Amino acid sequence: MKWLGLIFNGLLLFFFSYASHCGEIEVLSNLTRAVKIALVSDVHINRGTNQALYQYNYEKVIEQVNSAGVDFIVVAGDLTEDGTAVEYADFKRLTKRFNSPVRVVPGNHDIGNKKIGKNKNEITFKRLIDFHQKIGKSWFADEVYGVRLIGANSPLFGSGLGKEKTMWQFLDNELGKKSDKPVLFFLHHPLFQKKPEEKGGEYWNLEPAQRFRLFGLFQQAGVSAVFSAHLHKPLTNNYNNVLYYTTHPVAFGLPKGKQKPGWTLITISNTGIKLNQYFIKSTLKQEDKTAINLQNDDRNN
């Protein structure tokens, strides 16, 4: 499998009023059919002041994803606002509405920020175990019609927790040799924003030690693309013939008021990988907000 190039088409081709063509990547593969994957992120389900709006956005994204007839869905972190039991329960209830299989990886809002010694609310063993018990394992490997999908728990990198060693063993096994199939990698944090060698100790990227270890594994396995979230805005990079793409969020974009919420459709075929950005109208009528609050009140009684 070999990357031949990356073509950026910006927002030139519109499929309907809230979908745009993001780009195409040519890749050699032997797939028997095109594979469609929905990349969803930063849902931030909560019971606070933004509860109704974020739930409404997620419901609209679920409707669009189901209409697109995707084969698989990856939710790339920040499923919830604070990783509480009731938030996880709400997320699971809503996520059951997808028509296709779903895999998730945690974000910093679910289990805590990456450990760099100065972040507030850093990852803890308790929050990690809560995620595993209430949602499921925080890393995964799947194959969908000849496409390999691998997900990792990015807040766990560099944490020093015992589960980090277990996850690295898993990744070494899954990415330790060249694959004859397209390999896509998913995590919450983008590995870098501007340069592969950029410094760590910051909120938005992965720390250099873990970043470069992953770079090496990606080359060994022939990873085609790495998909992330966390920034609440889209970002595209290319390094060592690997595409690095960060999707826009479900809950709210940054800067606020300038980035529309939505999700990304990834289509993999023998002609390449195509990315389509889908957007939703993030507007909520008062009667919708009242109905959502009443539904949640009923579940608490």
ROVEX-575734 format. One record per residue (C-alpha): residue number from 0; x, y, z. Coordinates in pm, 1 decimal. Each point is the difference from the previous one (the first is absolute). Example, Ala and Ser with C-alpha at 12.3 -4.5 7.8 and 13.67 -1.06 7.14 Angstrom:
<pt><n>0</n><east>1230.0</east><north>-450.0</north><up>780.0</up></pt>
<pt><n>1</n><east>137.0</east><north>344.0</north><up>-66.0</up></pt>
END
This chain:
<pt><n>0</n><east>0.0</east><north>0.0</north><up>0.0</up></pt>
<pt><n>1</n><east>149.6</east><north>334.9</north><up>-100.9</up></pt>
<pt><n>2</n><east>-109.9</east><north>358.0</north><up>30.1</up></pt>
<pt><n>3</n><east>14.8</east><north>189.6</north><up>-327.3</up></pt>
<pt><n>4</n><east>-108.2</east><north>344.2</north><up>106.1</up></pt>
<pt><n>5</n><east>-244.5</east><north>227.4</north><up>175.9</up></pt>
<pt><n>6</n><east>-231.9</east><north>230.8</north><up>-190.3</up></pt>
<pt><n>7</n><east>-174.7</east><north>278.3</north><up>190.5</up></pt>
<pt><n>8</n><east>-318.1</east><north>123.9</north><up>-158.0</up></pt>
<pt><n>9</n><east>-107.1</east><north>227.4</north><up>283.7</up></pt>
<pt><n>10</n><east>-372.5</east><north>58.7</north><up>0.7</up></pt>
<pt><n>11</n><east>-51.6</east><north>-5.7</north><up>-375.3</up></pt>
<pt><n>12</n><east>-243.8</east><north>-289.9</north><up>-32.7</up></pt>
<pt><n>13</n><east>-320.6</east><north>18.4</north><up>204.1</up></pt>
<pt><n>14</n><east>-218.9</east><north>-309.3</north><up>32.2</up></pt>
<pt><n>15</n><east>-278.7</east><north>192.0</north><up>171.1</up></pt>
<pt><n>16</n><east>-22.3</east><north>320.6</north><up>197.5</up></pt>
<pt><n>17</n><east>182.0</east><north>-140.4</north><up>302.4</up></pt>
<pt><n>18</n><east>254.2</east><north>-240.7</north><up>-148.6</up></pt>
<pt><n>19</n><east>329.5</east><north>74.7</north><up>-169.2</up></pt>
<pt><n>20</n><east>273.2</east><north>-192.6</north><up>-177.7</up></pt>
<pt><n>21</n><east>319.3</east><north>24.1</north><up>202.4</up></pt>
<pt><n>22</n><east>262.3</east><north>-189.9</north><up>-196.0</up></pt>
<pt><n>23</n><east>110.9</east><north>-318.6</north><up>-170.1</up></pt>
<pt><n>24</n><east>298.7</east><north>-223.3</north><up>63.2</up></pt>
<pt><n>25</n><east>106.9</east><north>-252.7</north><up>-260.4</up></pt>
<pt><n>26</n><east>104.0</east><north>-339.5</north><up>132.7</up></pt>
<pt><n>27</n><east>58.5</east><north>-342.3</north><up>-152.1</up></pt>
<pt><n>28</n><east>-210.4</east><north>-276.3</north><up>157.3</up></pt>
<pt><n>29</n><east>-197.9</east><north>-310.6</north><up>-90.9</up></pt>
<pt><n>30</n><east>-335.9</east><north>67.9</north><up>158.3</up></pt>
<pt><n>31</n><east>-304.4</east><north>-185.8</north><up>-125.1</up></pt>
<pt><n>32</n><east>-224.9</east><north>300.8</north><up>68.2</up></pt>
<pt><n>33</n><east>9.9</east><north>358.1</north><up>125.4</up></pt>
<pt><n>34</n><east>-7.2</east><north>33.2</north><up>378.8</up></pt>
<pt><n>35</n><east>-170.0</east><north>293.3</north><up>171.6</up></pt>
<pt><n>36</n><east>96.9</east><north>101.5</north><up>354.0</up></pt>
<pt><n>37</n><east>-152.1</east><north>282.4</north><up>203.5</up></pt>
<pt><n>38</n><east>245.4</east><north>197.3</north><up>213.2</up></pt>
<pt><n>39</n><east>-188.2</east><north>164.9</north><up>287.1</up></pt>
<pt><n>40</n><east>155.6</east><north>184.1</north><up>293.8</up></pt>
<pt><n>41</n><east>-30.0</east><north>237.9</north><up>293.9</up></pt>
<pt><n>42</n><east>-361.7</east><north>-76.0</north><up>83.2</up></pt>
<pt><n>43</n><east>27.7</east><north>135.0</north><up>359.3</up></pt>
<pt><n>44</n><east>-321.2</east><north>-156.2</north><up>129.0</up></pt>
<pt><n>45</n><east>-86.0</east><north>158.6</north><up>335.6</up></pt>
<pt><n>46</n><east>-277.5</east><north>94.6</north><up>240.6</up></pt>
<pt><n>47</n><east>102.5</east><north>364.2</north><up>28.1</up></pt>
<pt><n>48</n><east>-103.5</east><north>320.7</north><up>-173.2</up></pt>
<pt><n>49</n><east>102.5</east><north>-130.7</north><up>-343.9</up></pt>
<pt><n>50</n><east>-174.0</east><north>-335.0</north><up>40.2</up></pt>
<pt><n>51</n><east>-285.1</east><north>58.9</north><up>-241.6</up></pt>
<pt><n>52</n><east>209.8</east><north>162.5</north><up>-274.2</up></pt>
<pt><n>53</n><east>274.4</east><north>-264.1</north><up>-3.2</up></pt>
<pt><n>54</n><east>-252.1</east><north>-284.6</north><up>9.1</up></pt>
<pt><n>55</n><east>-191.9</east><north>162.0</north><up>-285.8</up></pt>
<pt><n>56</n><east>321.7</east><north>28.8</north><up>-204.2</up></pt>
<pt><n>57</n><east>85.6</east><north>-365.3</north><up>62.8</up></pt>
<pt><n>58</n><east>-347.4</east><north>-113.2</north><up>-100.8</up></pt>
<pt><n>59</n><east>27.1</east><north>195.4</north><up>-326.0</up></pt>
<pt><n>60</n><east>342.4</east><north>-150.8</north><up>-71.6</up></pt>
<pt><n>61</n><east>-138.2</east><north>-348.8</north><up>65.5</up></pt>
<pt><n>62</n><east>-278.7</east><north>68.6</north><up>-249.4</up></pt>
<pt><n>63</n><east>248.6</east><north>113.2</north><up>-266.5</up></pt>
<pt><n>64</n><east>235.2</east><north>-293.6</north><up>60.5</up></pt>
<pt><n>65</n><east>-286.6</east><north>-249.0</north><up>-27.0</up></pt>
<pt><n>66</n><east>-119.0</east><north>165.4</north><up>-321.4</up></pt>
<pt><n>67</n><east>350.8</east><north>-31.8</north><up>-145.3</up></pt>
<pt><n>68</n><east>-11.9</east><north>-378.3</north><up>39.9</up></pt>
<pt><n>69</n><east>346.1</east><north>-33.2</north><up>152.1</up></pt>
<pt><n>70</n><east>160.0</east><north>-335.2</north><up>79.2</up></pt>
<pt><n>71</n><east>161.1</east><north>101.6</north><up>327.9</up></pt>
<pt><n>72</n><east>12.6</east><north>289.6</north><up>245.1</up></pt>
<pt><n>73</n><east>289.0</east><north>121.6</north><up>216.2</up></pt>
<pt><n>74</n><east>-65.6</east><north>251.6</north><up>277.3</up></pt>
<pt><n>75</n><east>342.7</east><north>151.6</north><up>64.2</up></pt>
<pt><n>76</n><east>-24.2</east><north>116.9</north><up>359.0</up></pt>
<pt><n>77</n><east>-167.1</east><north>249.8</north><up>230.7</up></pt>
<pt><n>78</n><east>-315.6</east><north>-205.3</north><up>1.2</up></pt>
<pt><n>79</n><east>-99.8</east><north>190.1</north><up>313.4</up></pt>
<pt><n>80</n><east>77.7</east><north>323.6</north><up>181.2</up></pt>
<pt><n>81</n><east>122.5</east><north>-147.1</north><up>330.4</up></pt>
<pt><n>82</n><east>-5.6</east><north>-378.6</north><up>-29.8</up></pt>
<pt><n>83</n><east>-275.8</east><north>-48.9</north><up>257.7</up></pt>
<pt><n>84</n><east>-217.8</east><north>-310.3</north><up>20.3</up></pt>
<pt><n>85</n><east>-313.6</east><north>185.0</north><up>-110.2</up></pt>
<pt><n>86</n><east>181.9</east><north>159.9</north><up>-295.9</up></pt>
<pt><n>87</n><east>130.0</east><north>-338.6</north><up>-113.0</up></pt>
<pt><n>88</n><east>-352.4</east><north>-142.0</north><up>29.0</up></pt>
<pt><n>89</n><east>-141.4</east><north>283.5</north><up>-212.1</up></pt>
<pt><n>90</n><east>274.4</east><north>-44.3</north><up>-259.3</up></pt>
<pt><n>91</n><east>-62.2</east><north>-374.4</north><up>-25.7</up></pt>
<pt><n>92</n><east>-375.2</east><north>50.0</north><up>-30.4</up></pt>
<pt><n>93</n><east>39.1</east><north>245.7</north><up>-286.9</up></pt>
<pt><n>94</n><east>278.1</east><north>-193.4</north><up>-172.6</up></pt>
<pt><n>95</n><east>-225.6</east><north>-306.1</north><up>-29.7</up></pt>
<pt><n>96</n><east>-190.4</east><north>193.6</north><up>-266.5</up></pt>
<pt><n>97</n><east>281.1</east><north>-48.5</north><up>-251.7</up></pt>
<pt><n>98</n><east>-81.9</east><north>-266.3</north><up>-259.1</up></pt>
<pt><n>99</n><east>361.2</east><north>-120.8</north><up>-35.9</up></pt>
<pt><n>100</n><east>265.3</east><north>-137.0</north><up>239.5</up></pt>
<pt><n>101</n><east>164.2</east><north>262.4</north><up>222.2</up></pt>
<pt><n>102</n><east>343.8</east><north>11.4</north><up>159.8</up></pt>
<pt><n>103</n><east>112.8</east><north>274.4</north><up>236.8</up></pt>
<pt><n>104</n><east>323.7</east><north>128.0</north><up>152.6</up></pt>
<pt><n>105</n><east>7.3</east><north>234.5</north><up>299.9</up></pt>
<pt><n>106</n><east>93.1</east><north>365.2</north><up>7.5</up></pt>
<pt><n>107</n><east>136.9</east><north>220.6</north><up>274.2</up></pt>
<pt><n>108</n><east>-348.6</east><north>100.8</north><up>114.2</up></pt>
<pt><n>109</n><east>-83.9</east><north>-366.7</north><up>54.1</up></pt>
<pt><n>110</n><east>303.4</east><north>-121.3</north><up>196.0</up></pt>
<pt><n>111</n><east>216.6</east><north>308.0</north><up>64.0</up></pt>
<pt><n>112</n><east>267.5</east><north>206.5</north><up>-172.0</up></pt>
<pt><n>113</n><east>329.7</east><north>-146.8</north><up>-115.5</up></pt>
<pt><n>114</n><east>258.6</east><north>-8.6</north><up>277.6</up></pt>
<pt><n>115</n><east>259.5</east><north>275.0</north><up>-35.4</up></pt>
<pt><n>116</n><east>21.7</east><north>116.4</north><up>360.5</up></pt>
<pt><n>117</n><east>-174.8</east><north>332.5</north><up>-39.7</up></pt>
<pt><n>118</n><east>-342.3</east><north>-84.5</north><up>-139.8</up></pt>
<pt><n>119</n><east>-299.3</east><north>17.7</north><up>225.0</up></pt>
<pt><n>120</n><east>-227.2</east><north>-302.5</north><up>4.8</up></pt>
<pt><n>121</n><east>263.4</east><north>-246.5</north><up>-124.8</up></pt>
<pt><n>122</n><east>-80.8</east><north>-363.3</north><up>-76.3</up></pt>
<pt><n>123</n><east>-53.2</east><north>-227.7</north><up>299.2</up></pt>
<pt><n>124</n><east>-24.1</east><north>-374.4</north><up>39.0</up></pt>
<pt><n>125</n><east>-352.7</east><north>31.9</north><up>137.7</up></pt>
<pt><n>126</n><east>-130.4</east><north>196.0</north><up>-296.7</up></pt>
<pt><n>127</n><east>167.6</east><north>-241.0</north><up>-242.0</up></pt>
<pt><n>128</n><east>-158.5</east><north>-301.4</north><up>170.0</up></pt>
<pt><n>129</n><east>-337.1</east><north>177.8</north><up>9.4</up></pt>
<pt><n>130</n><east>21.9</east><north>36.6</north><up>-378.2</up></pt>
<pt><n>131</n><east>91.3</east><north>-367.1</north><up>-47.9</up></pt>
<pt><n>132</n><east>-286.0</east><north>-111.2</north><up>224.1</up></pt>
<pt><n>133</n><east>-269.5</east><north>231.9</north><up>-130.6</up></pt>
<pt><n>134</n><east>95.3</east><north>32.8</north><up>-369.2</up></pt>
<pt><n>135</n><east>250.5</east><north>-275.2</north><up>-81.2</up></pt>
<pt><n>136</n><east>365.0</east><north>-45.8</north><up>-82.9</up></pt>
<pt><n>137</n><east>169.9</east><north>327.0</north><up>-93.6</up></pt>
<pt><n>138</n><east>194.8</east><north>-132.6</north><up>-301.7</up></pt>
<pt><n>139</n><east>-106.0</east><north>-229.0</north><up>-283.6</up></pt>
<pt><n>140</n><east>85.1</east><north>-179.1</north><up>-324.5</up></pt>
<pt><n>141</n><east>-258.6</east><north>-89.6</north><up>-262.8</up></pt>
<pt><n>142</n><east>-15.3</east><north>-88.8</north><up>-365.5</up></pt>
<pt><n>143</n><east>-280.2</east><north>126.0</north><up>-223.7</up></pt>
<pt><n>144</n><east>-17.7</east><north>-147.7</north><up>-351.1</up></pt>
<pt><n>145</n><east>377.2</east><north>-16.8</north><up>-32.6</up></pt>
<pt><n>146</n><east>83.5</east><north>327.0</north><up>179.7</up></pt>
<pt><n>147</n><east>177.4</east><north>-22.7</north><up>336.6</up></pt>
<pt><n>148</n><east>-110.1</east><north>247.0</north><up>268.1</up></pt>
<pt><n>149</n><east>209.2</east><north>50.8</north><up>314.4</up></pt>
<pt><n>150</n><east>-91.7</east><north>231.1</north><up>286.2</up></pt>
<pt><n>151</n><east>205.9</east><north>121.8</north><up>296.2</up></pt>
<pt><n>152</n><east>-59.9</east><north>178.5</north><up>328.6</up></pt>
<pt><n>153</n><east>201.3</east><north>321.2</north><up>-43.1</up></pt>
<pt><n>154</n><east>-33.5</east><north>143.6</north><up>355.8</up></pt>
<pt><n>155</n><east>156.4</east><north>-326.6</north><up>123.6</up></pt>
<pt><n>156</n><east>325.7</east><north>63.0</north><up>-191.5</up></pt>
<pt><n>157</n><east>272.5</east><north>111.4</north><up>240.7</up></pt>
<pt><n>158</n><east>-220.1</east><north>-50.4</north><up>305.3</up></pt>
<pt><n>159</n><east>215.5</east><north>-267.0</north><up>161.5</up></pt>
<pt><n>160</n><east>-312.1</east><north>-199.1</north><up>86.1</up></pt>
<pt><n>161</n><east>24.0</east><north>-377.7</north><up>-35.9</up></pt>
<pt><n>162</n><east>-258.7</east><north>-3.0</north><up>-276.0</up></pt>
<pt><n>163</n><east>230.5</east><north>213.5</north><up>-215.2</up></pt>
<pt><n>164</n><east>251.5</east><north>-286.8</north><up>-24.0</up></pt>
<pt><n>165</n><east>-283.5</east><north>-236.2</north><up>-91.5</up></pt>
<pt><n>166</n><east>-114.8</east><north>234.4</north><up>-277.4</up></pt>
<pt><n>167</n><east>354.5</east><north>37.9</north><up>-139.6</up></pt>
<pt><n>168</n><east>29.0</east><north>-379.9</north><up>-14.1</up></pt>
<pt><n>169</n><east>-326.3</east><north>-7.4</north><up>-192.5</up></pt>
<pt><n>170</n><east>119.3</east><north>269.2</north><up>-243.1</up></pt>
<pt><n>171</n><east>340.0</east><north>-166.8</north><up>-48.9</up></pt>
<pt><n>172</n><east>-182.6</east><north>-319.1</north><up>-91.9</up></pt>
<pt><n>173</n><east>-253.1</east><north>162.9</north><up>-233.2</up></pt>
<pt><n>174</n><east>249.2</east><north>234.1</north><up>-171.1</up></pt>
<pt><n>175</n><east>317.1</east><north>-204.8</north><up>24.1</up></pt>
<pt><n>176</n><east>6.1</east><north>-117.9</north><up>-359.4</up></pt>
<pt><n>177</n><east>-97.0</east><north>123.6</north><up>-344.5</up></pt>
<pt><n>178</n><east>-363.5</east><north>-48.5</north><up>-86.9</up></pt>
<pt><n>179</n><east>-125.8</east><north>-90.0</north><up>-345.9</up></pt>
<pt><n>180</n><east>-324.4</east><north>181.0</north><up>81.4</up></pt>
<pt><n>181</n><east>-74.7</east><north>368.3</north><up>53.8</up></pt>
<pt><n>182</n><east>55.9</east><north>92.6</north><up>367.3</up></pt>
<pt><n>183</n><east>-175.7</east><north>294.6</north><up>164.7</up></pt>
<pt><n>184</n><east>90.4</east><north>119.3</north><up>350.1</up></pt>
<pt><n>185</n><east>-234.3</east><north>187.4</north><up>236.8</up></pt>
<pt><n>186</n><east>60.4</east><north>193.0</north><up>322.6</up></pt>
<pt><n>187</n><east>-124.8</east><north>314.3</north><up>173.2</up></pt>
<pt><n>188</n><east>308.3</east><north>226.1</north><up>1.9</up></pt>
<pt><n>189</n><east>165.6</east><north>96.5</north><up>-328.5</up></pt>
<pt><n>190</n><east>364.2</east><north>-108.1</north><up>6.1</up></pt>
<pt><n>191</n><east>106.8</east><north>351.3</north><up>-101.0</up></pt>
<pt><n>192</n><east>-151.1</east><north>324.5</north><up>-124.5</up></pt>
<pt><n>193</n><east>264.5</east><north>181.5</north><up>-205.4</up></pt>
<pt><n>194</n><east>321.4</east><north>-206.1</north><up>-5.0</up></pt>
<pt><n>195</n><east>78.4</east><north>-365.1</north><up>80.5</up></pt>
<pt><n>196</n><east>286.2</east><north>114.8</north><up>223.4</up></pt>
<pt><n>197</n><east>-198.8</east><north>265.5</north><up>190.8</up></pt>
<pt><n>198</n><east>43.7</east><north>14.9</north><up>376.4</up></pt>
<pt><n>199</n><east>-218.6</east><north>-171.8</north><up>255.2</up></pt>
<pt><n>200</n><east>-123.7</east><north>122.5</north><up>335.6</up></pt>
<pt><n>201</n><east>-307.6</east><north>145.1</north><up>-168.1</up></pt>
<pt><n>202</n><east>-370.3</east><north>-80.2</north><up>11.9</up></pt>
<pt><n>203</n><east>-69.9</east><north>-57.7</north><up>-367.4</up></pt>
<pt><n>204</n><east>250.7</east><north>-260.4</north><up>-125.0</up></pt>
<pt><n>205</n><east>164.0</east><north>-329.8</north><up>92.4</up></pt>
<pt><n>206</n><east>330.1</east><north>6.3</north><up>188.2</up></pt>
<pt><n>207</n><east>311.3</east><north>-43.9</north><up>-222.6</up></pt>
<pt><n>208</n><east>117.9</east><north>-330.3</north><up>153.0</up></pt>
<pt><n>209</n><east>-330.0</east><north>-175.3</north><up>-67.9</up></pt>
<pt><n>210</n><east>-46.8</east><north>186.8</north><up>-328.0</up></pt>
<pt><n>211</n><east>326.5</east><north>-124.0</north><up>-152.4</up></pt>
<pt><n>212</n><east>-52.7</east><north>-352.9</north><up>126.1</up></pt>
<pt><n>213</n><east>-331.1</east><north>-0.8</north><up>-185.2</up></pt>
<pt><n>214</n><east>165.2</east><north>145.6</north><up>-311.6</up></pt>
<pt><n>215</n><east>228.7</east><north>-303.5</north><up>-3.3</up></pt>
<pt><n>216</n><east>-287.8</east><north>-244.4</north><up>37.3</up></pt>
<pt><n>217</n><east>-194.7</east><north>173.0</north><up>-276.7</up></pt>
<pt><n>218</n><east>291.3</east><north>-49.9</north><up>-238.3</up></pt>
<pt><n>219</n><east>36.5</east><north>-365.5</north><up>99.2</up></pt>
<pt><n>220</n><east>-364.7</east><north>-77.5</north><up>-59.5</up></pt>
<pt><n>221</n><east>-48.9</east><north>223.8</north><up>-303.7</up></pt>
<pt><n>222</n><east>-269.1</east><north>208.7</north><up>167.2</up></pt>
<pt><n>223</n><east>-185.5</east><north>202.6</north><up>-259.6</up></pt>
<pt><n>224</n><east>-170.9</east><north>263.3</north><up>213.6</up></pt>
<pt><n>225</n><east>-30.2</east><north>114.5</north><up>360.7</up></pt>
<pt><n>226</n><east>-329.4</east><north>151.0</north><up>115.1</up></pt>
<pt><n>227</n><east>-45.6</east><north>211.6</north><up>311.7</up></pt>
<pt><n>228</n><east>-218.0</east><north>261.0</north><up>169.9</up></pt>
<pt><n>229</n><east>49.8</east><north>226.0</north><up>307.7</up></pt>
<pt><n>230</n><east>65.8</east><north>329.5</north><up>-182.3</up></pt>
<pt><n>231</n><east>-370.4</east><north>69.3</north><up>-69.2</up></pt>
<pt><n>232</n><east>100.0</east><north>102.7</north><up>-352.3</up></pt>
<pt><n>233</n><east>133.3</east><north>-187.1</north><up>-303.4</up></pt>
<pt><n>234</n><east>371.8</east><north>-36.0</north><up>-63.9</up></pt>
<pt><n>235</n><east>188.9</east><north>-182.7</north><up>-275.8</up></pt>
<pt><n>236</n><east>369.1</east><north>-91.3</north><up>-7.5</up></pt>
<pt><n>237</n><east>217.9</east><north>-245.9</north><up>-190.1</up></pt>
<pt><n>238</n><east>318.4</east><north>-157.1</north><up>137.9</up></pt>
<pt><n>239</n><east>200.2</east><north>-297.1</north><up>-133.2</up></pt>
<pt><n>240</n><east>-275.3</east><north>-69.0</north><up>-254.1</up></pt>
<pt><n>241</n><east>-262.5</east><north>-32.1</north><up>274.1</up></pt>
<pt><n>242</n><east>-307.5</east><north>222.6</north><up>9.3</up></pt>
<pt><n>243</n><east>-77.3</east><north>161.9</north><up>337.1</up></pt>
<pt><n>244</n><east>-356.2</east><north>128.7</north><up>13.5</up></pt>
<pt><n>245</n><east>-188.4</east><north>154.0</north><up>292.9</up></pt>
<pt><n>246</n><east>-376.9</east><north>19.7</north><up>-30.9</up></pt>
<pt><n>247</n><east>-238.2</east><north>273.0</north><up>106.6</up></pt>
<pt><n>248</n><east>-211.8</east><north>-64.9</north><up>314.8</up></pt>
<pt><n>249</n><east>-359.8</east><north>-85.6</north><up>82.2</up></pt>
<pt><n>250</n><east>-51.1</east><north>227.6</north><up>301.9</up></pt>
<pt><n>251</n><east>158.8</east><north>334.1</north><up>-92.5</up></pt>
<pt><n>252</n><east>272.8</east><north>132.9</north><up>-226.3</up></pt>
<pt><n>253</n><east>296.7</east><north>224.8</north><up>71.7</up></pt>
<pt><n>254</n><east>18.8</east><north>290.7</north><up>-36.8</up></pt>
<pt><n>255</n><east>-358.6</east><north>6.7</north><up>120.3</up></pt>
<pt><n>256</n><east>-241.6</east><north>126.1</north><up>-260.6</up></pt>
<pt><n>257</n><east>243.3</east><north>-61.7</north><up>-287.6</up></pt>
<pt><n>258</n><east>23.9</east><north>-380.6</north><up>-15.8</up></pt>
<pt><n>259</n><east>-316.4</east><north>-197.0</north><up>-74.5</up></pt>
<pt><n>260</n><east>-57.7</east><north>-328.8</north><up>183.3</up></pt>
<pt><n>261</n><east>-29.2</east><north>-326.0</north><up>-189.5</up></pt>
<pt><n>262</n><east>198.1</east><north>-311.0</north><up>-95.3</up></pt>
<pt><n>263</n><east>224.4</east><north>-144.5</north><up>-273.5</up></pt>
<pt><n>264</n><east>-74.9</east><north>-279.3</north><up>-245.8</up></pt>
<pt><n>265</n><east>306.3</east><north>-209.2</north><up>-91.7</up></pt>
<pt><n>266</n><east>-39.0</east><north>-204.4</north><up>-317.9</up></pt>
<pt><n>267</n><east>271.7</east><north>-254.5</north><up>-85.5</up></pt>
<pt><n>268</n><east>7.9</east><north>-164.0</north><up>-340.7</up></pt>
<pt><n>269</n><east>252.0</east><north>-126.1</north><up>-255.1</up></pt>
<pt><n>270</n><east>19.6</east><north>352.1</north><up>-140.9</up></pt>
<pt><n>271</n><east>101.3</east><north>150.6</north><up>335.0</up></pt>
<pt><n>272</n><east>-136.8</east><north>153.1</north><up>319.0</up></pt>
<pt><n>273</n><east>-251.2</east><north>281.9</north><up>-23.0</up></pt>
<pt><n>274</n><east>-99.1</east><north>229.7</north><up>286.6</up></pt>
<pt><n>275</n><east>-335.7</east><north>179.9</north><up>6.8</up></pt>
<pt><n>276</n><east>-84.2</east><north>244.9</north><up>275.6</up></pt>
<pt><n>277</n><east>-364.8</east><north>7.3</north><up>105.7</up></pt>
<pt><n>278</n><east>-149.5</east><north>282.0</north><up>204.1</up></pt>
<pt><n>279</n><east>-318.4</east><north>46.2</north><up>200.9</up></pt>
<pt><n>280</n><east>-208.5</east><north>303.4</north><up>83.3</up></pt>
<pt><n>281</n><east>75.9</east><north>46.0</north><up>368.5</up></pt>
<pt><n>282</n><east>-328.7</east><north>169.2</north><up>82.3</up></pt>
<pt><n>283</n><east>-234.4</east><north>-111.3</north><up>275.4</up></pt>
<pt><n>284</n><east>-356.0</east><north>119.2</north><up>46.8</up></pt>
<pt><n>285</n><east>-123.3</east><north>54.7</north><up>353.4</up></pt>
<pt><n>286</n><east>-258.0</east><north>-277.6</north><up>-35.0</up></pt>
<pt><n>287</n><east>276.8</east><north>-245.0</north><up>-100.9</up></pt>
<pt><n>288</n><east>210.3</east><north>104.5</north><up>300.7</up></pt>
<pt><n>289</n><east>-296.7</east><north>-44.5</north><up>233.2</up></pt>
<pt><n>290</n><east>-77.3</east><north>-345.7</north><up>-143.4</up></pt>
<pt><n>291</n><east>361.0</east><north>-118.2</north><up>45.5</up></pt>
<pt><n>292</n><east>8.0</east><north>122.8</north><up>359.7</up></pt>
<pt><n>293</n><east>-333.4</east><north>-169.0</north><up>76.3</up></pt>
<pt><n>294</n><east>122.0</east><north>-329.7</north><up>-149.6</up></pt>
<pt><n>295</n><east>307.0</east><north>5.9</north><up>223.1</up></pt>
<pt><n>296</n><east>-204.1</east><north>95.9</north><up>305.6</up></pt>
<pt><n>297</n><east>-226.5</east><north>-301.4</north><up>-63.6</up></pt>
<pt><n>298</n><east>302.1</east><north>-232.9</north><up>-10.7</up></pt>
<pt><n>299</n><east>118.2</east><north>133.9</north><up>336.8</up></pt>
<pt><n>300</n><east>-333.5</east><north>-78.3</north><up>169.0</up></pt>
END
